[in-house]
Amino acid sequence: MGLAASAAFAASQPNPGIVVPLATSPMQVSLRPSLPLLEDWTATHRPLRGRTLAAASVGDIVLHPKEVIITFDDGPTTGRTESVLQILDDFGVKAAFMMVGKMAELHPESARAVALDGQTIGTHTYDHPNLSKLTPDAALDEIRHGQEAVAAVLAPVGAKPSPFFRFPYLATTWILQACLYADDTIVLGVQIDSDDYMKDSTDQMLKHLLARLDKVGKGIVLFHDIHPKTVQILPQFLQALSDRGYSVVQLVAKPSNPGPLDQPVITASR
């Protein structure tokens, strides 16, 4: 079922909490295995790299205490995205990059660098509007446009965006949630916001970020790979995670199991 068709279906449901998925169309990304950490790093740092968590739905995203998933919204952008990748590689961890379609088109080499580095790539609409203020059809078109734009940019390196999606401004409606559920799109939330877009100094930002981390003890962390402050604070945050005994979980899409109609047909031969 396409997103537009899903909208009509979801609108007809008497209970917005129950929507039956009539079709599946997950997009998955091929991930390069993580590179081994350098010996001089492991000699001075507590290993941060945690497990890989494969999810087919929001319900699969269950974190243990002192586990975090790191995400980056609104990119990519030339220079800053590559700097973020270098920092992640230095600490030996992987993250999820929720790309805006228009930004991927403007910075295609940066988008492809994320894929080639083995990071997870999700989507974040095409032009970052507040979807709750659009009609359902317009909002779903915006989501689809973003998915298609990111997919087209990644195609030359043989990668695809995963089914992970985040609403701009976290602004959603039940009908959009229902439509995305029916289309097997996995909506990511946020438990720990870095506020890297605020005017606070990097010291203040880190202090507030760590206070939120200590309060909840686990969760999905939100950064943006378009702000200079993100590049400045990220190494300090990762070091603080290490000092506190946290691990960074890589979120990936769970491969779908083919149904009986998707199996190859075997015929008898004489």
C-alpha positions in Angstrom: 0.0 0.0 0.0 1.4 3.4 -0.9 1.4 6.2 1.6 -1.4 8.1 -0.1 -3.6 5.0 -0.2 -2.6 4.3 3.5 -4.0 7.7 4.4 -7.4 6.9 3.1 -7.3 3.5 4.8 -6.2 5.0 8.1 -8.8 7.7 8.0 -11.6 5.0 7.8 -10.5 3.2 10.9 -12.7 3.8 14.0 -9.8 3.2 16.4 -6.6 5.1 15.6 -4.7 2.7 17.8 -5.4 -0.3 15.6 -4.3 -0.2 12.0 -3.7 -3.5 10.1 -0.7 -3.3 7.7 -1.9 -4.6 4.4 1.4 -4.5 2.6 5.1 -4.2 3.3 7.7 -2.1 1.5 10.7 -1.8 3.8 13.9 -0.2 2.5 17.2 -1.5 3.9 20.7 -0.3 3.8 23.8 -2.5 3.3 26.2 -1.8 6.2 29.9 -2.2 6.1 31.2 -4.1 9.2 32.8 -1.8 11.8 36.6 -1.5 11.5 38.7 -2.7 14.4 39.7 -0.1 16.9 43.3 1.1 17.0 45.4 -0.3 19.8 46.4 3.1 21.1 42.7 4.0 21.4 41.7 0.8 23.4 44.6 1.4 25.7 43.2 4.7 26.9 39.4 4.4 26.4 36.7 2.1 27.6 35.3 0.4 24.5 32.1 2.2 23.6 30.9 0.0 20.7 27.8 -1.9 21.8 25.5 -4.4 20.1 23.7 -4.1 16.8 20.0 -3.9 17.3 17.9 -5.0 14.3 14.4 -3.6 14.4 11.3 -4.3 12.2 9.1 -2.0 14.4 9.2 0.5 17.1 8.5 -2.3 19.6 11.9 -3.9 18.7 13.8 -0.8 19.9 14.4 -1.8 23.5 17.5 -0.6 25.2 19.1 -1.9 28.4 20.4 0.5 31.1 23.4 2.4 30.0 22.7 1.9 26.3 22.2 4.8 23.8 21.5 5.1 20.2 23.0 8.2 18.6 21.2 10.0 15.8 21.9 13.0 13.6 19.1 15.0 12.0 18.8 17.6 9.2 22.0 16.7 7.2 24.1 15.9 5.4 26.2 19.0 5.0 29.7 19.1 3.4 32.5 19.2 5.9 30.5 18.9 9.1 29.1 15.5 8.3 32.5 14.2 7.4 33.9 15.6 10.7 31.2 13.8 12.6 32.0 10.6 10.7 35.7 10.9 11.7 34.8 11.4 15.4 32.5 8.4 15.3 35.3 6.3 13.7 37.8 7.6 16.3 35.6 6.2 19.0 34.7 3.1 17.1 30.9 3.6 17.1 28.0 3.8 14.6 25.0 6.1 14.5 21.8 6.8 12.6 21.7 9.7 10.2 18.2 10.9 9.5 18.7 12.8 6.2 16.6 15.5 4.7 16.1 14.8 1.0 17.0 18.3 -0.2 20.2 18.3 1.8 21.2 14.9 0.4 20.7 16.3 -3.1 22.8 19.4 -2.2 25.6 17.3 -0.6 25.5 14.0 -2.3 29.1 13.0 -1.6 28.6 13.6 2.1 25.5 11.4 2.0 27.4 8.6 0.2 30.3 8.9 2.7 27.8 8.2 5.5 26.7 5.0 3.7 30.2 3.9 2.9 31.2 4.4 6.5 28.7 1.7 7.6 26.4 4.1 9.3 22.6 3.7 9.3 20.6 6.1 7.1 17.0 7.0 7.7 15.0 9.9 6.4 13.6 13.2 7.7 11.2 14.4 4.9 12.4 16.3 1.8 12.3 19.9 3.0 11.8 19.7 6.8 8.3 21.2 7.1 6.0 20.8 10.1 4.0 17.9 8.9 1.2 18.4 11.5 0.3 21.6 9.7 -0.1 20.0 6.3 -3.0 17.9 5.0 -2.4 14.1 5.4 -1.9 13.7 1.6 0.6 16.6 1.4 2.5 15.3 4.5 2.7 11.8 3.1 3.9 13.2 -0.3 6.6 15.1 1.6 7.7 12.0 3.4 7.8 9.9 0.2 9.7 12.7 -1.6 12.3 12.6 1.1 12.7 8.9 0.9 13.0 8.9 -2.9 15.5 11.7 -2.9 17.8 10.0 -0.4 17.5 6.7 -2.2 18.4 8.3 -5.5 21.5 9.9 -4.0 22.7 6.7 -2.4 22.0 4.5 -5.4 25.5 5.1 -7.1 27.2 3.4 -4.1 24.7 0.5 -3.9 23.0 1.7 -0.7 19.4 2.4 0.3 17.8 4.3 3.2 16.5 2.2 6.0 12.8 2.4 7.0 13.6 4.6 10.0 11.9 8.1 9.9 11.8 11.0 12.3 9.2 13.8 12.2 10.6 17.3 11.9 10.1 19.1 15.2 8.7 15.8 16.4 5.4 17.1 15.2 3.0 14.3 14.2 -0.7 13.3 14.1 -2.3 10.0 14.7 -3.3 9.6 11.1 0.3 10.1 9.9 1.5 7.6 12.5 -1.1 5.1 11.3 -0.2 5.5 7.7 3.5 5.1 8.4 2.8 2.0 10.5 0.8 0.5 7.6 3.7 1.2 5.3 6.3 -0.4 7.6 8.0 2.9 8.3 9.6 2.9 11.8 9.2 6.3 13.5 12.0 7.3 15.8 11.5 9.4 18.9 14.0 11.2 21.2 14.7 10.6 24.8 17.9 12.8 25.1 18.0 16.1 23.2 21.5 17.7 22.8 20.0 21.1 22.1 23.0 21.7 19.8 20.9 24.2 17.9 20.6 26.5 21.0 22.7 29.6 21.7 24.3 28.0 24.9 28.0 27.7 25.0 29.5 24.2 24.4 30.3 23.9 28.1 26.7 24.6 29.0 25.3 22.4 26.3 27.5 19.4 27.5 26.5 20.0 31.1 22.7 20.0 30.2 23.1 17.0 27.9 24.9 14.9 30.5 22.3 15.9 33.1 19.6 14.5 30.8 21.6 11.4 30.2 22.2 10.8 33.9 18.5 11.3 34.6 17.1 8.7 32.1 20.0 6.3 32.0 19.4 5.1 28.4 17.7 6.2 25.2 17.9 7.7 21.7 20.2 10.8 21.6 19.5 13.6 19.1 22.2 15.7 17.5 22.3 17.6 14.2 25.2 17.2 11.8 24.7 20.7 10.4 25.8 22.8 13.4 29.4 23.6 14.3 28.7 23.0 18.0 27.9 19.4 17.3 31.4 18.7 16.0 32.9 20.5 19.0 30.8 18.7 21.7 30.6 15.2 20.2 34.1 14.0 21.3 33.5 15.2 24.8 30.1 13.5 24.9 31.5 10.2 23.6 34.3 10.4 26.2 31.7 11.0 28.9 29.8 8.0 27.8 32.9 5.9 28.1 33.7 7.3 31.5 30.2 6.5 32.7 30.3 2.9 31.4 27.8 3.4 28.5 27.7 1.6 25.2 26.6 2.9 21.8 24.1 0.6 20.1 23.8 0.6 16.3 20.2 0.6 15.1 19.7 -1.3 11.8 16.7 -2.5 9.9 15.7 -6.1 10.4 15.7 -8.0 7.1 12.2 -9.0 6.2 11.3 -12.7 5.9 9.9 -13.6 2.5 6.4 -14.9 2.5 5.3 -18.1 0.7 4.4 -16.2 -2.5 7.9 -14.7 -2.6 9.6 -18.1 -2.6 11.0 -19.4 -5.9 8.8 -21.8 -7.8 10.3 -25.3 -8.0 8.9 -27.4 -10.8 9.3 -31.1 -11.4 11.6 -32.2 -14.2 11.7 -35.4 -16.2 
